[in-house]
């Protein structure tokens, strides 16, 4: 039988980016209590700019959790605070939600559904400047 060489990616080095770009009109920050752990967390609702009937993309930032979940959420919050020019250091969850509600939402996000939750892979604050530092990749997973 003849041997064939395929161009299959058996090592997983190519990324299969299945994320969806969503233009954002606004965001709403709030504090919610986790049903699973009972720990308070930040909840960010991103509203689609063009499909007003679409369910919002919801991101949960579990900054009070221990371990990896808390570390990742704190990196993400710090990243978004830097992009918006907001100081969140030393603030309570309620104060963070309040100051972030007054800040500028990203113009676009890239996200995909991961089970019951959304995973946001990229935040863009200025869609007209593709080389700008205002384009922020979410912190490494």
N, C-alpha and C positions, 0 to 999 in steps of 0.2 A: 504494500500500500504506500502511496506517495506521502511524504511529509510536507505539510503546509505550514507556513508561518503566517499567523494572524497578527493583527495590530491590537489585540485585546490587552486591556490594562488589568493584569492579574495582581499587581502590587498596590492598587488603589492610589496611585500617584496623581491621576487625573481627578479633578473634582467634578462631581455631577451636581452643579449648582441648580437646585430646583426652587430657589427663592423667588418670590414675587415682589416686584416693585410696586409700592403704594405711595401715591402723592398724598401728602398730609395737609389738611386744612387747619387743624388745631389739635391740641392735646389736653387732657384733663388728668391731673395728679390727685390721688387720694390715699388715705391710709385704710387698709383692710386687715382683718385678722385671718390668718391661715386656718382653714378648717381642719387641716391635718395636725398642725403643731400648736395652734393657738397663739403663735407669735405674730405680732404686728409686722406689716410689710407695706412698702409703697406699691401702688398700683397705677400704671400709666395707660390711659386709653388714647389711642391714636385714631383720629377720624379721617376717613377717606375724603379727599377734596372733590372727587367727581361722582362718586356713588353715595349719595346721601342716605340711601336705604341700607347700605352695607353695615354689617356688624363691625364695631371698632376692633382694631387689633389691640389686644391687652397684653401688657408686659408687667410681670411681677418682679419687684426688686426686694429680695429677702435680706436686707442689709443687717438685720439684727440676728440672723441665724449664725450658728457656729460652722466652722469648716468651709469647704469649697463653695457651697451655695452663697454664704455670706461674703466671702472674699470676692467672688465674681460679681455679685450685686454691687458691692462697694466700688469695684473698679469701673463698672458700667455707670453708676451714679456720678462718680468723679469725672468720668469722661464726658458725660452729658453736661455736667455743671461747668466744666472747662469750655465746652463748645458754646454755651449760652452766656458765659461770663458771670455766672451766679456763684456766690460763696455759700457752700452748704456746711462748712466745718462747724462742729459744735452745736448744730441745730437739731431740734427734735424732729420726728417724722412729720408731724403736723406742720411745723415751720418749713421743712424742706418742700412739702407738697405745695404750700402757699407760695413760696418764692419761685418754684419751678412753674407753677400755673401762670405766673406773671411774665415768664421768660418766653423766648421765641422757640416754637416747636420746629423740628426738622422739616424741610420741604418734602423730603422723600425718605422712606425706609425700605429696606429689603428684608423680607421675612418669609418664614414658612411654618406651617403647622407641624408641631412635634407632639403627637398624641393629642391631649386636650389643650395644650398650651402653644403659644406662638414663640418662635425663636427669631429674634431680630439679629441679622448678620451685619447690617450696615445702616448708618444714619447719615443723611446728607442735608446740610444746612443751606448750601448754595448750589442749586442745580445748574446754574449758568457758568460756574467756574469749576470744571471737572478736575483741574490740577490744584485747586485750593486746599489748604489745610482744614477748611471747614467740612471737608468730606471725612467722616470719621468711621473707621472700621470698628466694630465692636471689639472689646478686649478679647484676647485669646481665650478660648474655652479651656 
